[in-house]
Amino acid sequence: MTTRPLEADVCVIGAGAAGLTVAAGAAMLGLRAVLFERHEMGGDCLNTGCVPSKAFLAAAKRAHAMRTAGAFGIAAVEPQIDWAGVRAHVRHAIDTIAPVDSQNRFEGLGVTVFREAARFADRRTIESESVRVRARRIVIAAGARPTVPPIPGLADIRFLTSETIWDLEAPPGHLLILGAGPIGLELGQGFRRLGVPVTMIEAGRAMGRADPDLAAIATARLRSEGVRLLEETKAVAARGFTSGRIEVDVLGPEGRDTIEGTHLLLALGRTPNLEGLDLSRGKVRVNDRGIVTDPGLRSVSNPRVWAVGDIAGRGQLTHLAGLHGQSVIRRALFRLPTRVDRTPIPEVTYTEPEIAHIGLREAEARARHGERIRVVRFDFHEIDRAIAERETEGFARMILGPGGRILGCAVAGENAGEIIHLAGLAMANGLRIGAFSKMISPYPTRSEIMKRLASAHFAPLLFSDRTRGLVRLLNELPG
């Protein structure tokens, strides 16, 4: 098939969050923008990641609420799960959001969209089955895919990933999950709440990137709800049977064992989609994390090329991908300086309770700053809204540097992902802990905990012997 030539100011490969941000921005600024997408518009987040998983968790939360209503004076009942209805709810969420990321919308913005696989022809040319694009700037936003480990026997099993699990037409009889990071824990709790027996196998510590005391809150809740969680346990072999049974051999603290289930889900992280792009023809350097870029996301080996989103090797979060897209527009199109590694990025695991971080973890802060840091904490069991809702588990913690500078914040509890916004706003604008003491929180709200952190920080100074003495002196003065 003959390819037709095309000229572009910006050529984007991948229509996920990062790629769509760049393509839309370029077109709306009057530039010739070309976008390639070989799969679904909207990328992983819309079609197989954030949106379907959060819709799924919402259904699971309703089921759990029915089982645990007794404490509120409402008769607890075992919910009857309509799997087809759950899938329809998940599909509804995707379909409702999809028009925002659709080909029609982006073509309406002025983007030329090709639903084809794209690859480099040379340093400044991208080609597909039908077109050959010579571009001034090339932005690679090809994303990542679920990691498949080299476990003996795994290739012979019809395993599931976070991309394929939504295709299940019936609930698993017993779901085995390899990996206890955010994806594994969220789906593990969700399936368990919808009545599916779940066994999770984690080679290290569950939620290994989280502070241990926050991770412990989430894992304790999952175990209390009936999830079997095996930590420090490595999967060493796997077998599938025509009967639908799957066996995974594991090696853990108590020796070797065999775990049986009906379905196996891999939740072991994601691998950048570098294959098929012919990056060597574009003189684009890569490593095992993705495309090698400078702090502004420009390729270190081809200055016409930029990498954004998961494939940039700087984190795999949808909101981070959006920031990458904005940064490329700022630097590549407006020629303004930018560094994505200086922006504090919140991370949330949407278990119940949620686990949220931004900035430095406590151990990281102590390693960098030693005794110069101060850590303040406040527990939800002292927050009136949490008491009223019987959701008092968890706490908020602020890590402070000299002068009350906020180095990091962590929240474990109901709606932690909403509460962490306040810390993100403060850190992004250089505000210190004192800003929270000036804030008026509506009563009663869970986010009041951020103001209570500020009170905990200033209390030793405010009620010190020196301050008491000053108040006594002022009290003796006339008037």
TILO-345316 format. One record per residue (C-alpha): x, y, z; residue number from 1. Coordinates in nm, 4 decimals, m for minus. Layout:
<pts>
east=X, north=Y, up=Z, num=NUM
...
</pts>
This chain:
<pts>
east=0.0000, north=0.0000, up=0.0000, num=1
east=0.1356, north=0.3430, up=m0.0975, num=2
east=0.1734, north=0.5896, up=0.1884, num=3
east=0.0848, north=0.9513, up=0.1306, num=4
east=0.3166, north=1.2255, up=0.2591, num=5
east=0.2068, north=1.4737, up=0.5237, num=6
east=0.3715, north=1.7675, up=0.7012, num=7
east=0.3065, north=1.8390, up=1.0694, num=8
east=0.4261, north=2.0742, up=1.3387, num=9
east=0.3577, north=1.8133, up=1.6082, num=10
east=0.3174, north=1.4386, up=1.5603, num=11
east=0.1955, north=1.2372, up=1.8597, num=12
east=0.2049, north=0.8584, up=1.8984, num=13
east=m0.0519, north=0.7426, up=2.1540, num=14
east=m0.3948, north=0.8770, up=2.2527, num=15
east=m0.3803, north=0.8354, up=2.6288, num=16
east=m0.3887, north=1.1202, up=2.8792, num=17
east=m0.0473, north=1.2611, up=2.7869, num=18
east=m0.0788, north=1.2290, up=2.4112, num=19
east=m0.4274, north=1.3781, up=2.4021, num=20
east=m0.3123, north=1.6757, up=2.6096, num=21
east=m0.0304, north=1.7525, up=2.3648, num=22
east=m0.2395, north=1.6976, up=2.0506, num=23
east=m0.5281, north=1.9128, up=2.1729, num=24
east=m0.2986, north=2.1886, up=2.2956, num=25
east=m0.1059, north=2.2043, up=1.9679, num=26
east=m0.4202, north=2.2120, up=1.7532, num=27
east=m0.5905, north=2.4747, up=1.9677, num=28
east=m0.2794, north=2.6902, up=1.9338, num=29
east=m0.3131, north=2.6768, up=1.5572, num=30
east=m0.0447, north=2.4194, up=1.4807, num=31
east=m0.0724, north=2.1212, up=1.2460, num=32
east=m0.1153, north=1.8270, up=1.4826, num=33
east=m0.1207, north=1.4597, up=1.3828, num=34
east=m0.2183, north=1.1855, up=1.6272, num=35
east=m0.1698, north=0.8091, up=1.5897, num=36
east=m0.3538, north=0.5521, up=1.8045, num=37
east=m0.3561, north=0.1797, up=1.7220, num=38
east=m0.6051, north=0.0799, up=1.9937, num=39
east=m0.8789, north=0.2735, up=2.1767, num=40
east=m0.8868, north=0.6500, up=2.2150, num=41
east=m0.8377, north=0.7458, up=2.5796, num=42
east=m0.5682, north=0.4888, up=2.6420, num=43
east=m0.5365, north=0.2625, up=2.9433, num=44
east=m0.6919, north=0.4981, up=3.1975, num=45
east=m1.0280, north=0.5246, up=3.0252, num=46
east=m1.0600, north=0.1752, up=2.8828, num=47
east=m0.8892, north=m0.0671, up=3.1222, num=48
east=m0.7429, north=0.1282, up=3.4135, num=49
east=m0.8607, north=0.4162, up=3.6285, num=50
east=m1.2192, north=0.4496, up=3.5074, num=51
east=m1.3319, north=0.0844, up=3.5023, num=52
east=m1.1477, north=0.0012, up=3.8232, num=53
east=m1.3027, north=0.2878, up=4.0184, num=54
east=m1.6482, north=0.2044, up=3.8857, num=55
east=m1.5887, north=m0.1566, up=3.9898, num=56
east=m1.4770, north=m0.0480, up=4.3375, num=57
east=m1.7878, north=0.1677, up=4.3719, num=58
east=m2.0060, north=m0.1386, up=4.3129, num=59
east=m1.8003, north=m0.3391, up=4.5613, num=60
east=m1.8353, north=m0.0622, up=4.8200, num=61
east=m2.2147, north=m0.0768, up=4.7932, num=62
east=m2.2074, north=m0.4518, up=4.8508, num=63
east=m1.9838, north=m0.4102, up=5.1554, num=64
east=m2.2134, north=m0.1406, up=5.2965, num=65
east=m2.5058, north=m0.3838, up=5.2861, num=66
east=m2.3102, north=m0.6424, up=5.4850, num=67
east=m2.1953, north=m0.3921, up=5.7483, num=68
east=m2.5088, north=m0.1810, up=5.7981, num=69
east=m2.5887, north=m0.3254, up=6.1421, num=70
east=m2.3857, north=m0.0679, up=6.3347, num=71
east=m2.6113, north=0.2062, up=6.1935, num=72
east=m2.9337, north=0.0443, up=6.3085, num=73
east=m3.0061, north=m0.1009, up=5.9664, num=74
east=m3.0466, north=m0.4747, up=5.9165, num=75
east=m2.7372, north=m0.6177, up=5.7517, num=76
east=m2.8026, north=m0.8430, up=5.4526, num=77
east=m2.5874, north=m1.0493, up=5.2216, num=78
east=m2.6081, north=m0.8761, up=4.8817, num=79
east=m2.7126, north=m1.0701, up=4.5725, num=80
east=m2.4460, north=m0.9936, up=4.3131, num=81
east=m2.5642, north=m0.9494, up=3.9551, num=82
east=m2.2351, north=m0.9855, up=3.7665, num=83
east=m2.3879, north=m0.8724, up=3.4380, num=84
east=m2.5193, north=m0.5641, up=3.6195, num=85
east=m2.1776, north=m0.4878, up=3.7663, num=86
east=m2.0217, north=m0.5123, up=3.4209, num=87
east=m2.2929, north=m0.2884, up=3.2789, num=88
east=m2.2192, north=m0.0291, up=3.5478, num=89
east=m1.8487, north=m0.0377, up=3.4607, num=90
east=m1.9288, north=m0.0093, up=3.0893, num=91
east=m2.1616, north=0.2850, up=3.1584, num=92
east=m1.8806, north=0.4776, up=3.3262, num=93
east=m1.6475, north=0.4190, up=3.0301, num=94
east=m1.9097, north=0.5057, up=2.7699, num=95
east=m2.0120, north=0.8247, up=2.9505, num=96
east=m1.6562, north=0.9576, up=2.9602, num=97
east=m1.5464, north=0.8255, up=2.6193, num=98
east=m1.6831, north=1.1165, up=2.4076, num=99
east=m1.4369, north=1.3516, up=2.5794, num=100
east=m1.1480, north=1.1453, up=2.4388, num=101
east=m1.3132, north=1.0450, up=2.1116, num=102
east=m1.1716, north=1.0726, up=1.7624, num=103
east=m1.4629, north=1.2970, up=1.6600, num=104
east=m1.3901, north=1.5448, up=1.9363, num=105
east=m1.0210, north=1.5706, up=1.8570, num=106
east=m1.0809, north=1.6008, up=1.4860, num=107
east=m1.3233, north=1.8789, up=1.5756, num=108
east=m1.0373, north=2.0527, up=1.7558, num=109
east=m0.8295, north=2.0333, up=1.4367, num=110
east=m0.6210, north=1.7227, up=1.5077, num=111
east=m0.5622, north=1.4809, up=1.2196, num=112
east=m0.6205, north=1.1360, up=1.3705, num=113
east=m0.5006, north=0.8027, up=1.2302, num=114
east=m0.6167, north=0.4804, up=1.3998, num=115
east=m0.3031, north=0.2928, up=1.2984, num=116
east=0.0236, north=0.1723, up=1.4467, num=117
east=0.3057, north=0.4197, up=1.3909, num=118
east=0.6837, north=0.3871, up=1.3850, num=119
east=0.9937, north=0.5905, up=1.3060, num=120
east=1.1206, north=0.6023, up=0.9486, num=121
east=1.4070, north=0.8363, up=1.0394, num=122
east=1.4925, north=1.1034, up=1.2970, num=123
east=1.2007, north=1.3291, up=1.2031, num=124
east=0.9613, north=1.1068, up=1.0121, num=125
east=0.6803, north=0.8840, up=1.1414, num=126
east=0.5109, north=0.6331, up=0.9141, num=127
east=0.2066, north=0.4067, up=0.9353, num=128
east=0.0188, north=0.1846, up=0.6939, num=129
east=m0.1359, north=0.4769, up=0.5092, num=130
east=0.0683, north=0.7900, up=0.5793, num=131
east=0.4237, north=0.9191, up=0.6185, num=132
east=0.4471, north=1.2251, up=0.8446, num=133
east=0.7449, north=1.4592, up=0.8417, num=134
east=0.7220, north=1.6509, up=1.1691, num=135
east=0.9045, north=1.9355, up=1.3385, num=136
east=0.8386, north=1.7778, up=1.6775, num=137
east=0.7555, north=1.4173, up=1.7636, num=138
east=0.5926, north=1.3248, up=2.0958, num=139
east=0.5933, north=0.9589, up=2.2011, num=140
east=0.3050, north=0.8727, up=2.4329, num=141
east=0.2770, north=0.5012, up=2.3628, num=142
east=0.2159, north=0.4048, up=2.7264, num=143
east=0.2864, north=0.0740, up=2.8986, num=144
east=0.1361, north=m0.2735, up=2.9381, num=145
east=0.1037, north=m0.5179, up=3.2286, num=146
east=0.4301, north=m0.6931, up=3.3127, num=147
east=0.4405, north=m1.0694, up=3.2562, num=148
east=0.7163, north=m1.2360, up=3.4619, num=149
east=0.9198, north=m1.5383, up=3.3397, num=150
east=0.7564, north=m1.7880, up=3.5762, num=151
east=0.7818, north=m2.1478, up=3.4512, num=152
east=0.4476, north=m2.2636, up=3.3121, num=153
east=0.2876, north=m1.9193, up=3.3086, num=154
east=0.2921, north=m1.8912, up=2.9300, num=155
east=0.0698, north=m2.2006, up=2.9065, num=156
east=m0.2045, north=m2.0502, up=3.1258, num=157
east=m0.4838, north=m1.8164, up=3.0179, num=158
east=m0.3981, north=m1.5627, up=3.2859, num=159
east=m0.5676, north=m1.2266, up=3.3374, num=160
east=m0.4231, north=m0.8766, up=3.3588, num=161
east=m0.5670, north=m0.5399, up=3.4557, num=162
east=m0.6519, north=m0.5010, up=3.0859, num=163
east=m0.8343, north=m0.8308, up=3.0305, num=164
east=m1.0088, north=m0.8863, up=3.3633, num=165
east=m1.3004, north=m0.6688, up=3.2521, num=166
east=m1.3849, north=m0.9286, up=2.9861, num=167
east=m1.4912, north=m1.1908, up=3.2427, num=168
east=m1.8514, north=m1.2897, up=3.1750, num=169
east=m1.8852, north=m1.4584, up=3.5140, num=170
east=m1.7120, north=m1.4004, up=3.8484, num=171
east=m1.4109, north=m1.6192, up=3.9270, num=172
east=m1.4600, north=m1.9163, up=4.1556, num=173
east=m1.1341, north=m1.8303, up=4.3373, num=174
east=m0.9125, north=m1.5469, up=4.2164, num=175
east=m0.5355, north=m1.5745, up=4.2610, num=176
east=m0.3472, north=m1.2447, up=4.2311, num=177
east=0.0286, north=m1.2160, up=4.1795, num=178
east=0.1362, north=m0.8813, up=4.3232, num=179
east=0.0104, north=m0.6717, up=4.6129, num=180
east=0.0762, north=m0.3213, up=4.4884, num=181
east=m0.1997, north=m0.0656, up=4.4273, num=182
east=m0.3627, north=m0.2513, up=4.1354, num=183
east=m0.3549, north=m0.5880, up=4.3100, num=184
east=m0.4902, north=m0.4568, up=4.6393, num=185
east=m0.7683, north=m0.2536, up=4.4811, num=186
east=m0.8914, north=m0.5398, up=4.2648, num=187
east=m0.8395, north=m0.7924, up=4.5425, num=188
east=m1.0613, north=m0.6004, up=4.7814, num=189
east=m1.3153, north=m0.5297, up=4.5084, num=190
east=m1.3555, north=m0.8932, up=4.4057, num=191
east=m1.3681, north=m1.0106, up=4.7661, num=192
east=m1.6468, north=m0.7640, up=4.8462, num=193
east=m1.8379, north=m0.8969, up=4.5473, num=194
east=m1.8254, north=m1.2461, up=4.6957, num=195
east=m1.5180, north=m1.3934, up=4.5242, num=196
east=m1.2576, north=m1.5814, up=4.7345, num=197
east=m0.9234, north=m1.4061, up=4.6817, num=198
east=m0.5641, north=m1.5141, up=4.7502, num=199
east=m0.2856, north=m1.2621, up=4.6917, num=200
east=0.0804, north=m1.3606, up=4.6512, num=201
east=0.3458, north=m1.0935, up=4.7038, num=202
east=0.7201, north=m1.1603, up=4.6762, num=203
east=0.8034, north=m0.8731, up=4.9114, num=204
east=0.5929, north=m0.6510, up=5.1376, num=205
east=0.2450, north=m0.5514, up=5.0277, num=206
east=0.2368, north=m0.1873, up=4.9136, num=207
east=0.6146, north=m0.1832, up=4.9245, num=208
east=0.6423, north=0.1827, up=4.8176, num=209
east=0.4138, north=0.3065, up=5.0957, num=210
east=0.5258, north=0.3843, up=5.4493, num=211
east=0.4909, north=0.0565, up=5.6415, num=212
east=0.2413, north=0.1912, up=5.8946, num=213
east=0.0118, north=0.3156, up=5.6177, num=214
east=0.0421, north=m0.0092, up=5.4238, num=215
east=m0.0434, north=m0.2006, up=5.7417, num=216
east=m0.3791, north=m0.0219, up=5.7664, num=217
east=m0.4814, north=m0.1243, up=5.4152, num=218
east=m0.3580, north=m0.4806, up=5.4404, num=219
east=m0.5208, north=m0.5331, up=5.7805, num=220
east=m0.8551, north=m0.4235, up=5.6353, num=221
east=m0.8245, north=m0.6613, up=5.3406, num=222
east=m0.7415, north=m0.9503, up=5.5693, num=223
east=m1.0339, north=m0.8644, up=5.7979, num=224
east=m1.2636, north=m0.8828, up=5.4939, num=225
east=m1.1416, north=m1.2314, up=5.4083, num=226
east=m0.8605, north=m1.1737, up=5.1582, num=227
east=m0.5777, north=m1.4233, up=5.2040, num=228
east=m0.2597, north=m1.2185, up=5.1646, num=229
east=0.0745, north=m1.4002, up=5.1465, num=230
east=0.3720, north=m1.1649, up=5.1837, num=231
east=0.7408, north=m1.2493, up=5.1339, num=232
east=0.6146, north=m1.5333, up=4.9148, num=233
east=0.7493, north=m1.5901, up=4.5647, num=234
east=0.5641, north=m1.7665, up=4.2838, num=235
east=0.8052, north=m2.0206, up=4.1328, num=236
east=0.5832, north=m2.2185, up=3.8931, num=237
east=0.2282, north=m2.2257, up=3.7548, num=238
east=0.0029, north=m2.4863, up=3.5967, num=239
east=m0.3382, north=m2.4810, up=3.4338, num=240
east=m0.5846, north=m2.7668, up=3.3908, num=241
east=m0.8687, north=m2.8277, up=3.1481, num=242
east=m1.1019, north=m2.8472, up=3.4483, num=243
east=m1.0478, north=m2.4755, up=3.5044, num=244
east=m0.8188, north=m2.5261, up=3.8030, num=245
east=m0.4970, north=m2.3250, up=3.8268, num=246
east=m0.2095, north=m2.4095, up=4.0588, num=247
east=0.0717, north=m2.1769, up=4.1620, num=248
east=0.3739, north=m2.3137, up=4.3432, num=249
east=0.5076, north=m2.0644, up=4.5960, num=250
east=0.8097, north=m2.0375, up=4.8212, num=251
east=0.7480, north=m1.8441, up=5.1407, num=252
east=0.8549, north=m1.8124, up=5.5039, num=253
east=0.7097, north=m2.1542, up=5.5825, num=254
east=0.8629, north=m2.3283, up=5.2824, num=255
east=0.7162, north=m2.4482, up=4.9540, num=256
east=0.3411, north=m2.4742, up=4.9021, num=257
east=0.0852, north=m2.4978, up=4.6219, num=258
east=m0.2020, north=m2.2478, up=4.5957, num=259
east=m0.5118, north=m2.3438, up=4.3970, num=260
east=m0.7661, north=m2.1209, up=4.2261, num=261
east=m0.9784, north=m2.0869, up=3.9143, num=262
east=m0.8344, north=m1.7643, up=3.7706, num=263
east=m0.4934, north=m1.5968, up=3.7884, num=264
east=m0.4504, north=m1.2185, up=3.7719, num=265
east=m0.1078, north=m1.0629, up=3.7149, num=266
east=m0.0659, north=m0.7315, up=3.8985, num=267
east=0.3116, north=m0.6935, up=3.8899, num=268
east=0.3576, north=m0.3482, up=3.7479, num=269
east=0.3767, north=m0.2231, up=3.3899, num=270
east=0.6354, north=m0.2401, up=3.1110, num=271
east=0.6849, north=0.0493, up=2.8632, num=272
east=0.5610, north=m0.0133, up=2.5079, num=273
east=0.8907, north=0.0347, up=2.3270, num=274
east=0.8485, north=m0.2462, up=2.0756, num=275
east=0.7226, north=m0.1726, up=1.7258, num=276
east=0.8212, north=0.1948, up=1.7287, num=277
east=1.1533, north=0.1391, up=1.5455, num=278
east=1.3152, north=0.3793, up=1.7907, num=279
east=1.6645, north=0.2966, up=1.6675, num=280
east=1.5736, north=0.4412, up=1.3263, num=281
east=1.4709, north=0.7583, up=1.5041, num=282
east=1.7968, north=0.7647, up=1.7042, num=283
east=1.5946, north=0.7561, up=2.0276, num=284
east=1.7841, north=0.6168, up=2.3253, num=285
east=1.6010, north=0.3864, up=2.5696, num=286
east=1.6637, north=0.1965, up=2.8914, num=287
east=1.4602, north=m0.0591, up=3.0876, num=288
east=1.2349, north=0.2180, up=3.2250, num=289
east=1.1488, north=0.3743, up=2.8906, num=290
east=1.2768, north=0.6546, up=2.6706, num=291
east=1.5740, north=0.8426, up=2.8144, num=292
east=1.4935, north=1.2125, up=2.8473, num=293
east=1.6224, north=1.5235, up=3.0192, num=294
east=1.4203, north=1.6709, up=3.3119, num=295
east=1.2043, north=1.8543, up=3.0579, num=296
east=1.1071, north=1.5269, up=2.8826, num=297
east=1.3156, north=1.5882, up=2.5695, num=298
east=1.5038, north=1.2927, up=2.4246, num=299
east=1.8731, north=1.3061, up=2.5133, num=300
east=1.9649, north=1.1588, up=2.1730, num=301
east=1.7188, north=1.3224, up=1.9302, num=302
east=1.6168, north=1.6813, up=2.0126, num=303
east=1.3094, north=1.6617, up=1.7882, num=304
east=1.1619, north=1.3896, up=2.0094, num=305
east=0.9799, north=1.4161, up=2.3430, num=306
east=0.8446, north=1.1367, up=2.5630, num=307
east=0.5420, north=1.1718, up=2.7902, num=308
east=0.3367, north=0.9493, up=3.0174, num=309
east=0.4252, north=0.5941, up=3.1173, num=310
east=0.6832, north=0.5494, up=2.8425, num=311
east=0.8917, north=0.8384, up=2.9781, num=312
east=1.0041, north=0.6241, up=3.2719, num=313
east=0.9215, north=0.8844, up=3.5371, num=314
east=0.6137, north=0.7285, up=3.6948, num=315
east=0.2925, north=0.5701, up=3.5753, num=316
east=0.0012, north=0.7852, up=3.6876, num=317
east=m0.2683, north=0.9434, up=3.4734, num=318
east=m0.2390, north=1.2827, up=3.6416, num=319
east=0.1397, north=1.2681, up=3.5975, num=320
east=0.0849, north=1.1956, up=3.2287, num=321
east=m0.1362, north=1.5035, up=3.2089, num=322
east=0.1402, north=1.7101, up=3.3677, num=323
east=0.3861, north=1.5713, up=3.1125, num=324
east=0.1604, north=1.6816, up=2.8304, num=325
east=0.1287, north=2.0309, up=2.9743, num=326
east=0.5046, north=2.0509, up=3.0253, num=327
east=0.5802, north=1.9600, up=2.6649, num=328
east=0.3392, north=2.2281, up=2.5414, num=329
east=0.5074, north=2.4785, up=2.7709, num=330
east=0.8619, north=2.3899, up=2.6704, num=331
east=0.8358, north=2.2730, up=2.3099, num=332
east=0.5754, north=2.5197, up=2.1870, num=333
east=0.6261, north=2.8259, up=2.4092, num=334
east=1.0008, north=2.7679, up=2.4635, num=335
east=0.9575, north=2.8172, up=2.8376, num=336
east=1.1754, north=2.6359, up=3.0935, num=337
east=1.0201, north=2.3424, up=3.2756, num=338
east=1.1275, north=2.0478, up=3.4898, num=339
east=0.8752, north=1.7780, up=3.5701, num=340
east=1.0889, north=1.6379, up=3.8514, num=341
east=1.0291, north=1.9470, up=4.0673, num=342
east=0.6518, north=1.9131, up=4.0881, num=343
east=0.5106, north=1.7183, up=4.3861, num=344
east=0.2940, north=1.4343, up=4.2525, num=345
east=0.0212, north=1.2790, up=4.4715, num=346
east=m0.0237, north=0.9013, up=4.4686, num=347
east=m0.3379, north=0.7265, up=4.5902, num=348
east=m0.4235, north=0.3607, up=4.6387, num=349
east=m0.8027, north=0.3382, up=4.6236, num=350
east=m0.8559, north=0.0603, up=4.8713, num=351
east=m1.0902, north=0.1241, up=5.1594, num=352
east=m0.9458, north=0.2921, up=5.3562, num=353
east=m0.7534, north=0.4856, up=5.0920, num=354
east=m0.3782, north=0.5426, up=5.1165, num=355
east=m0.2423, north=0.8736, up=4.9828, num=356
east=0.1093, north=1.0187, up=4.9635, num=357
east=0.2704, north=1.3314, up=4.8259, num=358
east=0.6307, north=1.4422, up=4.8506, num=359
east=0.8828, north=1.2587, up=5.0651, num=360
east=0.7983, north=0.9523, up=5.2709, num=361
east=0.9151, north=0.9710, up=5.6318, num=362
east=1.2115, north=0.7384, up=5.5759, num=363
east=1.3200, north=0.9369, up=5.2682, num=364
east=1.2972, north=1.2636, up=5.4597, num=365
east=1.5073, north=1.1319, up=5.7480, num=366
east=1.7684, north=0.9974, up=5.5068, num=367
east=1.7982, north=1.3367, up=5.3359, num=368
east=1.7525, north=1.5781, up=5.6248, num=369
east=1.8282, north=1.3814, up=5.9413, num=370
east=1.7155, north=1.5430, up=6.2653, num=371
east=1.6199, north=1.8677, up=6.0945, num=372
east=1.2759, north=1.7334, up=6.0080, num=373
east=0.9714, north=1.7254, up=6.2295, num=374
east=0.6818, north=1.4840, up=6.1904, num=375
east=0.3321, north=1.5743, up=6.3101, num=376
east=0.0406, north=1.3320, up=6.3128, num=377
east=m0.3293, north=1.3435, up=6.3884, num=378
east=m0.5651, north=1.0454, up=6.4013, num=379
east=m0.9109, north=1.0241, up=6.2481, num=380
east=m1.0569, north=0.8858, up=6.5700, num=381
east=m1.0432, north=1.2462, up=6.6976, num=382
east=m1.2217, north=1.3890, up=6.3922, num=383
east=m1.5937, north=1.4326, up=6.4582, num=384
east=m1.7093, north=1.3556, up=6.1025, num=385
east=m1.5148, north=1.0287, up=6.1087, num=386
east=m1.6799, north=0.9391, up=6.4418, num=387
east=m2.0258, north=1.0175, up=6.3050, num=388
east=m1.9654, north=0.7923, up=6.0053, num=389
east=m1.7950, north=0.5140, up=6.2040, num=390
east=m1.4885, north=0.5423, up=5.9788, num=391
east=m1.2226, north=0.6393, up=6.2321, num=392
east=m0.9438, north=0.4161, up=6.1055, num=393
east=m0.6283, north=0.5907, up=5.9896, num=394
east=m0.4423, north=0.9182, up=6.0326, num=395
east=m0.2756, north=1.2087, up=5.8546, num=396
east=0.0938, north=1.2857, up=5.8860, num=397
east=0.2911, north=1.5890, up=5.7753, num=398
east=0.6687, north=1.5881, up=5.7337, num=399
east=0.8172, north=1.9316, up=5.7892, num=400
east=1.1540, north=2.0876, up=5.7275, num=401
east=1.3033, north=2.4006, up=5.8858, num=402
east=1.0597, north=2.6886, up=5.9163, num=403
east=0.7589, north=2.4643, up=5.8699, num=404
east=0.8315, north=2.3878, up=5.5041, num=405
east=0.6191, north=2.0915, up=5.3915, num=406
east=0.8383, north=1.8096, up=5.2624, num=407
east=0.5684, north=1.5459, up=5.2395, num=408
east=0.2287, north=1.4355, up=5.3562, num=409
east=0.0547, north=1.1013, up=5.3966, num=410
east=m0.3089, north=1.0228, up=5.4698, num=411
east=m0.4604, north=0.6829, up=5.5442, num=412
east=m0.8360, north=0.6787, up=5.5808, num=413
east=m1.1718, north=0.7304, up=5.4141, num=414
east=m1.1417, north=0.9841, up=5.1287, num=415
east=m0.7643, north=1.0189, up=5.1729, num=416
east=m0.7366, north=1.0858, up=4.7997, num=417
east=m0.9563, north=1.3936, up=4.8377, num=418
east=m0.7825, north=1.5212, up=5.1499, num=419
east=m0.4319, north=1.4988, up=5.0007, num=420
east=m0.5325, north=1.7758, up=4.7561, num=421
east=m0.4823, north=2.0315, up=5.0315, num=422
east=m0.1229, north=1.9264, up=5.0886, num=423
east=m0.0636, north=1.9245, up=4.7135, num=424
east=m0.1958, north=2.2790, up=4.6793, num=425
east=0.0250, north=2.3985, up=4.9641, num=426
east=0.3397, north=2.2291, up=4.8324, num=427
east=0.2877, north=2.3425, up=4.4713, num=428
east=0.2609, north=2.7043, up=4.5874, num=429
east=0.5378, north=2.7017, up=4.8469, num=430
east=0.3010, north=2.7386, up=5.1425, num=431
east=0.4164, north=2.6320, up=5.4870, num=432
east=0.2353, north=2.4520, up=5.7644, num=433
east=0.1171, north=2.7839, up=5.9056, num=434
east=m0.1148, north=2.8285, up=5.6065, num=435
east=m0.3331, north=2.5475, up=5.7411, num=436
east=m0.3701, north=2.7167, up=6.0799, num=437
east=m0.5266, north=3.0157, up=5.9025, num=438
east=m0.7697, north=2.8017, up=5.7042, num=439
east=m1.1304, north=2.7764, up=5.8227, num=440
east=m1.2600, north=2.4246, up=5.7708, num=441
east=m1.6357, north=2.3704, up=5.7442, num=442
east=m1.7609, north=2.1594, up=6.0322, num=443
east=m1.7821, north=1.8664, up=6.0320, num=444
east=m1.5529, north=1.7466, up=5.7546, num=445
east=m1.2774, north=1.4891, up=5.7354, num=446
east=m1.0420, north=1.7397, up=5.5736, num=447
east=m1.0409, north=1.9292, up=5.9040, num=448
east=m0.7591, north=1.6918, up=5.9907, num=449
east=m0.5175, north=1.9119, up=5.7928, num=450
east=m0.5912, north=2.2081, up=6.0184, num=451
east=m0.5516, north=1.9825, up=6.3200, num=452
east=m0.2039, north=1.8881, up=6.1940, num=453
east=m0.1089, north=2.2564, up=6.2001, num=454
east=m0.2447, north=2.2864, up=6.5529, num=455
east=m0.0395, north=1.9856, up=6.6591, num=456
east=0.2703, north=2.1471, up=6.5108, num=457
east=0.2267, north=2.4835, up=6.6833, num=458
east=0.0903, north=2.3563, up=7.0167, num=459
east=0.4329, north=2.3021, up=7.1840, num=460
east=0.5324, north=2.6616, up=7.1070, num=461
east=0.1936, north=2.8133, up=7.1852, num=462
east=0.1636, north=2.6463, up=7.5263, num=463
east=0.5293, north=2.6544, up=7.6279, num=464
east=0.6493, north=2.7958, up=7.9611, num=465
east=0.7863, north=3.0973, up=7.7775, num=466
east=0.4489, north=3.1733, up=7.6174, num=467
east=0.2682, north=3.1193, up=7.9462, num=468
east=0.5025, north=3.3661, up=8.1125, num=469
east=0.4402, north=3.6233, up=7.8418, num=470
east=0.0648, north=3.5850, up=7.8805, num=471
east=0.0900, north=3.6319, up=8.2596, num=472
east=0.2937, north=3.9461, up=8.2055, num=473
east=0.0455, north=4.0859, up=7.9528, num=474
east=m0.2388, north=3.9994, up=8.1893, num=475
east=m0.0927, north=4.2296, up=8.4557, num=476
east=m0.0918, north=4.5297, up=8.2250, num=477
east=m0.3844, north=4.7728, up=8.2494, num=478
east=m0.6587, north=4.7531, up=7.9916, num=479
</pts>
